Amino acid sequence: MYTFVKFGGSVITDKTGRESADLAVIEALAGAVAAARAADPTLAIVLGHGSGSFGHHYAARYGVHLGTPIDADHTGFALTAAAALRLNRIVVDALLTAGVPAVCLQPSASLSSAHGQITHWEIGPISAALQRRLVPVIHGDVAFDTVQGTAIISTEALLRFLALHSPIRPRRIILVGEAAVYTADPHRDPTAQPIPLIDHTNIAQVLHGAGASRAADVTGGMRSKLELMWQLVETLPDLEVRLIGPDPSLLTAALLGQPLTNGTLIKQ
């Protein structure tokens, strides 16, 4: 059984700043992954993370997500890719320091897209890493796009592709970001309430109330993420998706499949 984990860019960086990594949070989350692996040595984890204030700034500035003609200046593409890798190095190093055998597998080196959607991804290295009890670490990244020239592929889109188009099928996906999905934006509406469960009875209402990111985010914000996760849950009936805040104890419990009193659970 595979478990996919995503560290949201909004929690491991200050997305309103410029390449501002939250080292304390990253190290705490790395420790939580290490604790879960120590408690259950059979855990097979694919870990992804967003780009936060690293890649999103350059992608938005140069419009990489909107496409770039092949004969145009691709400086923005290169800057976005480099920034995403800088954050990835920080995350991987924190995991290694915590005792997690993490290995970076840069998505853009082995995938292609069309209209911003993945058309091919060579996932052999991810499978090989898992077979060797390593933790492959992927991240939202740039892509060469056969239609629009360039694209941005979100971490959720990468996880979706693995879940639907590879043998690496997850039983559980854990998204570490906001403490839960709320009835409204909790940063703007003090009456917003957490939604403990999202299923077929309330998904339409939840999506209607979900908004975009408050900072630079070229991957669509919360609504886009929820839509992707719901598509997965509809396709894989046994899948559970958990959205939790950056609490190390919650992450360890979620990785071990323990009941949680906080956060949001998405399932059929």
Residue pairs with C-beta under 8 A, 6 or more apart in sequence:
1 44
1 170
1 171
1 172
2 44
2 45
2 46
2 130
2 168
2 169
2 170
2 171
3 43
3 44
3 45
3 46
3 170
3 171
3 172
3 173
3 174
3 255
4 45
4 46
4 47
4 48
4 159
4 162
4 163
4 170
4 172
4 173
4 174
5 33
5 45
5 46
5 47
5 48
5 173
5 174
5 176
5 251
5 255
6 47
6 48
6 49
6 50
6 155
6 156
6 159
6 173
6 174
6 175
6 176
6 177
7 26
7 29
7 47
7 48
7 49
7 50
7 91
7 176
7 246
8 49
8 50
8 52
8 175
8 176
8 177
8 178
9 15
9 49
9 50
9 51
9 52
9 53
9 54
9 56
9 87
9 140
9 217
10 50
10 52
10 177
10 178
10 213
10 215
11 22
11 25
11 176
11 177
11 245
11 246
12 21
12 22
12 25
12 26
12 29
12 49
12 50
12 52
12 87
12 91
12 246
13 19
13 20
13 21
13 22
13 51
13 52
13 53
13 54
13 87
14 20
14 22
14 52
14 53
15 52
15 53
15 56
15 213
15 214
15 215
15 216
15 217
16 53
16 214
16 215
17 53
18 53
18 57
19 53
19 54
19 57
19 83
19 86
19 87
20 53
21 52
21 54
21 87
21 90
23 90
23 94
25 246
26 90
26 91
26 94
27 94
27 97
27 98
28 246
28 248
29 94
29 176
29 246
29 248
29 251
30 91
30 94
30 95
30 97
30 98
30 100
31 98
31 248
32 248
32 249
32 251
32 252
32 255
33 45
33 47
33 95
33 98
33 100
33 135
33 251
33 252
33 255
34 95
34 98
34 99
34 100
35 248
35 252
36 43
36 251
36 252
36 255
36 256
37 43
37 45
37 100
37 135
38 99
39 252
39 256
40 255
40 256
43 255
43 256
44 130
45 135
45 255
46 126
46 130
46 135
46 136
46 138
46 159
46 162
46 168
46 170
47 95
47 102
47 135
47 136
47 137
47 138
48 137
48 138
48 139
48 140
48 155
48 158
48 159
49 87
49 88
49 91
49 137
49 139
49 140
49 155
50 139
50 140
50 154
50 155
50 219
51 59
51 80
51 83
51 84
51 87
51 139
51 140
51 141
52 87
53 215
53 216
54 83
54 84
54 86
54 87
55 80
55 81
55 83
55 84
55 87
55 140
55 141
55 142
55 152
56 215
56 216
56 217
56 218
56 219
57 83
57 216
58 64
58 76
58 79
58 80
58 83
59 65
59 76
59 80
59 142
59 152
59 216
59 218
60 216
60 218
61 76
62 68
62 75
62 76
62 77
62 79
62 80
63 76
64 76
64 77
64 80
64 142
64 150
64 151
64 152
64 218
65 116
65 150
65 151
65 152
65 218
65 219
66 148
67 145
67 147
67 148
67 149
67 150
67 151
68 74
68 76
68 77
68 148
68 149
68 150
69 149
70 149
72 149
74 150
77 142
77 150
80 142
80 152
81 108
81 141
81 142
84 139
84 140
84 141
84 142
85 104
85 106
87 139
88 104
88 106
88 137
88 139
89 104
91 102
91 137
91 139
92 102
92 103
92 104
92 137
95 102
95 135
95 137
96 102
100 135
101 133
101 134
101 135
102 134
102 135
102 136
102 137
103 129
103 134
103 135
103 136
103 137
104 137
105 125
105 126
105 129
105 136
105 137
105 138
106 138
106 139
106 141
107 121
107 138
107 139
107 141
107 143
107 153
107 158
108 141
108 142
108 143
108 144
108 153
110 121
110 122
110 123
110 125
111 118
111 120
111 121
111 122
111 143
111 153
112 118
112 119
112 120
112 121
112 143
112 144
112 145
112 146
113 119
113 143
113 144
113 145
113 146
113 151
113 153
114 145
114 146
114 147
115 145
115 147
115 148
115 151
116 145
116 148
116 151
116 152
116 153
117 157
118 143
118 153
118 157
118 158
118 161
119 146
121 158
121 161
121 165
123 162
123 166
123 168
125 136
126 136
126 138
126 162
126 166
126 168
127 166
127 167
127 168
129 135
129 136
130 136
130 168
138 155
138 158
139 155
140 152
140 153
140 154
140 155
140 158
140 219
141 152
141 153
141 158
142 150
142 151
142 152
142 153
143 150
143 151
143 152
143 153
144 150
145 151
152 218
152 219
154 219
154 220
154 224
154 225
154 228
156 175
156 219
156 224
156 225
156 228
156 229
157 219
157 228
159 170
159 173
160 228
160 231
160 232
162 168
162 170
163 169
163 170
163 173
163 232
163 235
163 236
163 239
164 232
164 235
164 236
169 236
170 236
170 239
171 238
171 239
171 240
172 239
172 240
172 241
172 242
172 254
172 257
173 229
173 232
173 239
173 240
173 241
173 242
174 241
174 242
174 244
174 251
174 254
174 255
175 225
175 229
175 241
175 242
175 243
175 244
176 244
176 245
176 246
176 251
177 243
177 244
177 245
177 246
178 186
178 222
178 243
178 245
179 194
179 244
179 245
179 262
179 263
180 194
180 195
180 196
180 243
180 244
180 245
180 262
180 263
180 264
181 194
181 195
181 198
181 206
181 210
181 222
181 226
181 243
181 264
182 192
182 193
182 194
182 195
183 192
183 193
183 194
183 195
183 209
184 191
184 192
184 209
185 192
185 211
185 214
186 192
187 214
194 262
194 263
194 264
195 202
195 206
195 264
196 263
196 264
196 265
197 264
197 265
197 266
197 267
198 206
198 226
198 230
198 264
198 265
198 266
198 267
199 266
199 267
199 268
200 268
203 230
206 226
207 223
207 226
207 227
207 230
210 221
210 222
210 223
210 226
211 221
211 222
211 223
212 220
212 221
212 222
212 223
213 221
213 222
219 225
226 266
229 241
229 266
230 266
232 239
232 241
233 239
233 241
233 266
233 267
233 268
234 268
237 268
239 267
240 265
240 266
240 267
241 265
241 266
241 267
242 254
242 260
242 263
242 264
242 265
242 266
243 263
243 264
243 266
244 250
244 251
244 254
244 260
244 262
244 263
244 264
245 262
245 263
247 262
250 260
250 262
250 263
253 259
253 260
254 260
254 263
